[in-house]
Amino acid sequence: MTASIPTFSTLLQRFFTQRLMQQKQVSAHTISSYRDTFRLLLRFAKKRLGTPPDRLAFEKLDAPFVTAFLNELEETRGVSAQTRNLRLTAIRSFFRFAAYEMPTHSAQIQRVLAMPTKRFDRKLIDFLTRPEVDALLDAPDKTTSVGRRDHALLLTTLQTGMRLSEVTGLKRQDVAFGTGSHVEVHGKGRKQRVVPLCKPVGGVLAAWLDEPDRAQDGYVFPSIRGGRLSADGVDRLLKKHLAVASKACPSLKQKNITFHCLRHTTAMDLLHAGVEQAVIALWLGHESIDTTQIYLDADLALKEKILAKTIPFDSKPGKFRPDDKLLAFLNRL
């Protein structure tokens, strides 16, 4: 007796509940990323095929269809090649799961799994100089509760190098004060790490958490309603304070500053302090030390210091001599 072939709807639900949550126990961040990918894919399928998501047949999701979906993301939503590749990673993961559940569709599945990622030029990262950092930290109005929250959030991020999801998910029980002050970070891929707090940052954070309306078991940097700050909320507060900081430090206007740039700034500060790449990777929670190479690539000041320590080549410029008139004529042809 052969087992029945699951529908696409059933298969997708099993992928999330059985494969991702139960077997692999991936992080909530990964679940959210994969969920968003399939939301977009199902909307695209409904628009292109006119089929409701719960009636979509697995056979329709072939390699040309997936390619068309990824192309539309770039053309209509303006996503980067990195984001396109991230969506393809989620789809590949689902098709690897489908290979076990639906061996009769192996040819279709293998074609999707063989789809290449899109190559892209890696740009140098943006980060803040110390005057720019000082201007940004001075921007929040510390006479208000929201301003004090924003100041503590920015300061803690710049010292610890936490990711956006790590900062917004930080809870009171994750922070320890006194001797060995630190934050316990629940990072990407369900990995945990401990990052020490310097005395000034620890003082600001302790003062913020000691305010009367701070819940002992709540988020360290809550929204106005007391819940978790959204990514959009953090983006808005950063843009608001950058607008103020740019008036005092005009160089900020020339940079495309995102919240992740604060993490890059932390790494660059550690690099300038002479901290080794391996230690920076541990501090930031990088999966591989190779990821830290981007900071070396971007740091022109450090390269100039290295150049100053080298012995220059002893050479003199050559003297220009014009070509023979006949050869010059031929060279111009």
C-alpha positions in Angstrom: 0.0 0.0 0.0 1.6 3.3 -1.1 1.4 6.4 1.0 -0.8 9.2 -0.3 1.0 12.2 -1.8 0.5 15.3 0.4 -0.9 18.5 -1.1 1.3 21.6 -1.3 -0.7 23.2 1.6 -0.1 20.2 3.8 3.6 20.0 2.8 4.3 23.6 3.6 2.7 23.4 7.0 4.7 20.2 7.8 7.8 22.1 6.6 7.3 24.8 9.2 6.0 22.7 12.1 7.9 19.5 11.8 11.1 20.3 9.9 11.9 23.8 11.1 10.4 23.9 14.6 10.6 20.4 15.8 13.5 18.8 14.0 15.9 21.7 13.4 14.6 24.0 16.1 15.6 27.0 14.2 15.4 30.5 15.7 12.3 32.7 15.7 14.2 35.0 13.3 14.6 32.2 10.8 11.0 31.3 11.1 9.9 34.9 10.4 12.3 35.2 7.4 11.1 31.9 5.8 7.4 32.9 6.6 7.8 36.2 4.8 9.3 34.4 1.8 6.4 32.1 1.3 3.9 34.9 1.9 5.4 36.7 -1.0 5.5 33.5 -3.1 1.9 32.7 -2.5 0.7 36.2 -3.3 2.8 36.0 -6.5 1.2 32.6 -7.4 -2.3 34.0 -6.8 -1.7 37.0 -9.1 0.1 35.0 -11.8 -2.0 31.8 -11.8 -5.2 33.0 -10.3 -5.1 30.1 -7.8 -5.8 30.6 -4.0 -2.9 29.5 -1.8 -4.7 26.5 -0.3 -5.5 25.1 -3.7 -2.0 25.7 -5.3 -0.6 22.5 -6.8 3.0 21.6 -6.0 3.6 20.9 -9.7 3.2 24.6 -10.5 6.2 25.5 -8.4 8.9 24.6 -11.0 12.2 26.3 -11.6 10.9 28.8 -14.2 8.1 29.8 -11.8 10.5 30.4 -8.9 12.8 32.4 -11.3 9.9 34.6 -12.3 9.0 35.1 -8.7 12.6 36.2 -7.8 12.8 38.4 -10.8 9.6 40.2 -9.9 11.0 40.9 -6.4 13.9 42.7 -7.9 11.8 44.6 -10.5 8.8 45.6 -8.5 10.0 45.7 -5.0 13.6 46.8 -5.7 15.2 44.1 -3.5 18.9 43.7 -3.6 20.7 40.6 -4.9 21.4 39.6 -1.3 17.7 39.7 -0.4 16.9 37.7 -3.6 19.4 35.1 -2.5 17.9 35.0 1.0 14.5 34.2 -0.5 16.0 31.5 -2.7 17.6 29.9 0.4 14.2 29.6 2.1 12.7 28.0 -1.1 15.6 25.6 -1.4 15.2 24.5 2.2 11.5 23.7 1.5 12.4 21.8 -1.6 15.0 19.7 0.2 12.3 18.8 2.7 9.9 18.0 -0.2 12.5 15.6 -1.7 11.9 13.2 1.2 8.1 13.6 1.1 7.5 13.6 -2.6 10.2 11.4 -4.4 7.9 11.2 -7.4 8.7 14.8 -8.1 12.4 14.5 -7.9 13.2 15.9 -11.3 11.2 19.1 -10.6 12.8 19.4 -7.1 16.3 18.9 -8.4 15.9 21.7 -11.0 14.9 24.1 -8.3 17.7 23.0 -6.0 20.2 23.6 -8.9 19.1 27.2 -9.3 22.2 29.4 -8.8 22.4 32.4 -6.4 22.8 35.8 -8.0 26.3 37.2 -7.8 26.8 40.8 -6.6 29.5 43.4 -6.0 30.4 43.6 -2.3 30.4 47.3 -1.3 32.5 48.8 1.4 30.6 49.1 4.7 29.5 52.4 6.2 30.4 53.1 9.8 30.5 56.1 12.1 33.6 58.1 13.2 33.9 59.1 16.8 32.7 62.7 16.2 29.7 61.2 14.3 29.0 58.9 17.2 29.2 61.7 19.7 26.7 63.8 17.7 24.3 60.8 17.4 24.4 60.1 21.2 23.8 63.8 21.9 20.7 63.9 19.7 18.0 62.3 21.9 16.2 64.6 24.3 17.2 63.1 27.7 14.5 65.1 29.6 11.9 62.7 28.2 11.4 59.0 28.9 11.5 58.2 25.1 14.7 60.2 24.7 16.4 58.4 27.6 15.3 55.1 26.2 16.7 56.0 22.8 20.0 57.3 24.2 20.5 54.1 26.3 19.6 51.9 23.3 22.0 53.6 20.9 24.8 53.7 23.5 24.4 50.0 24.4 24.3 49.0 20.7 27.4 51.0 19.9 29.4 49.4 22.8 28.1 45.8 22.4 27.6 45.6 18.6 24.3 43.8 19.0 22.1 43.1 16.0 18.7 44.8 15.8 16.8 41.7 16.7 19.1 41.1 19.7 18.6 44.7 21.0 14.9 44.7 20.7 14.7 41.2 22.2 16.9 42.0 25.2 15.1 41.5 28.6 15.8 42.7 32.1 17.0 39.3 33.2 19.6 39.3 30.4 21.5 42.3 32.0 23.8 41.9 35.0 25.3 44.9 36.9 28.1 45.2 39.5 31.4 43.4 39.2 31.5 41.9 35.7 28.6 43.9 34.2 27.4 42.3 31.0 24.5 41.5 28.7 23.6 37.9 27.7 22.7 38.1 24.1 20.4 35.6 22.4 21.8 35.7 18.9 21.4 34.5 15.4 21.0 30.7 15.0 20.0 30.2 18.6 23.6 31.0 19.8 24.1 32.8 23.0 27.1 35.0 24.0 28.0 37.3 26.8 29.3 40.8 26.1 30.8 42.9 28.9 29.6 46.4 29.6 32.1 49.2 30.2 31.4 51.4 33.3 29.8 54.4 31.6 27.4 52.3 29.5 26.5 50.1 32.5 25.7 53.3 34.5 23.4 54.7 31.8 21.7 51.3 31.4 21.2 50.9 35.1 19.8 54.4 35.5 17.3 53.6 32.7 16.2 50.3 34.2 15.8 51.9 37.7 13.1 54.3 36.5 9.8 53.7 38.2 7.8 52.5 35.2 10.4 49.8 34.1 9.0 46.3 34.5 11.4 43.8 36.2 10.6 41.1 33.7 10.0 43.2 30.6 12.0 44.4 27.6 15.0 46.6 28.3 14.0 48.9 25.5 10.2 48.6 25.2 7.8 50.4 22.8 5.6 53.2 24.1 3.0 50.5 24.9 5.4 48.4 26.8 5.8 45.7 24.2 8.7 44.8 22.0 10.0 47.5 19.6 9.5 46.7 16.0 12.2 46.9 13.3 10.3 49.8 11.8 10.1 51.6 15.1 13.8 51.4 15.6 14.4 52.6 12.0 12.2 55.6 12.7 13.9 56.6 15.9 17.3 56.2 14.3 16.3 58.4 11.3 14.9 61.0 13.7 18.1 61.3 15.7 20.3 61.2 12.6 18.4 64.2 11.3 19.3 66.1 14.5 22.8 64.8 14.7 23.5 65.8 11.0 23.1 69.5 12.0 26.0 69.2 14.4 28.0 66.8 12.3 27.3 67.4 8.5 29.4 64.4 7.4 26.5 62.2 8.5 24.5 63.5 5.5 27.0 61.9 3.2 26.5 58.4 4.5 23.7 55.8 4.2 23.4 55.0 7.9 21.2 52.0 9.0 21.0 50.4 12.4 23.4 47.7 11.2 26.0 50.4 10.7 26.1 50.8 14.5 27.3 47.2 14.7 29.9 48.0 12.0 31.0 51.0 14.1 31.6 48.7 17.1 33.7 46.4 15.1 35.8 49.3 13.7 36.4 50.6 17.2 37.6 47.2 18.3 39.9 46.9 15.2 41.4 50.4 15.9 42.1 49.3 19.5 44.2 46.5 18.2 41.8 43.6 18.9 42.4 40.5 16.8 39.9 39.4 14.2 39.1 36.2 16.1 38.1 38.1 19.2 36.0 40.6 17.2 34.2 37.6 15.6 33.4 36.2 19.1 32.3 39.7 20.3 29.9 40.1 17.5 28.7 36.5 17.4 29.9 35.8 13.8 29.7 32.3 12.6 33.1 32.5 10.9 36.1 34.7 11.4 36.1 35.3 7.6 33.0 37.6 8.1 35.2 40.0 10.0 37.4 40.6 6.9 34.9 43.2 5.7 36.1 45.6 8.4 39.7 45.3 7.4 38.7 45.9 3.7 36.9 49.1 4.7 39.4 50.6 7.1 41.6 53.0 5.0 43.1 54.6 8.1 44.4 51.3 9.3 45.9 50.5 5.9 47.6 53.9 5.9 49.2 53.1 9.2 50.5 49.9 7.8 51.8 51.7 4.8 53.7 54.2 7.0 55.5 51.3 8.7 56.8 49.8 5.5 60.0 50.7 3.7 59.2 52.6 0.5 60.7 51.4 -2.8 63.6 53.4 -4.0 62.6 54.5 -7.5 62.4 57.6 -9.6 60.0 58.7 -12.3 61.0 58.2 -15.9 61.4 61.2 -18.2 58.8 61.5 -21.0 60.3 61.3 -24.6 58.0 61.9 -27.6 57.7 59.1 -30.1 59.3 59.4 -33.6 56.9 61.4 -35.8 56.2 58.5 -38.2 55.5 56.1 -35.3 53.3 58.7 -33.7 51.3 58.9 -36.9 50.9 55.1 -37.0 49.9 55.0 -33.3 47.1 57.4 -33.9 45.6 55.3 -36.7 
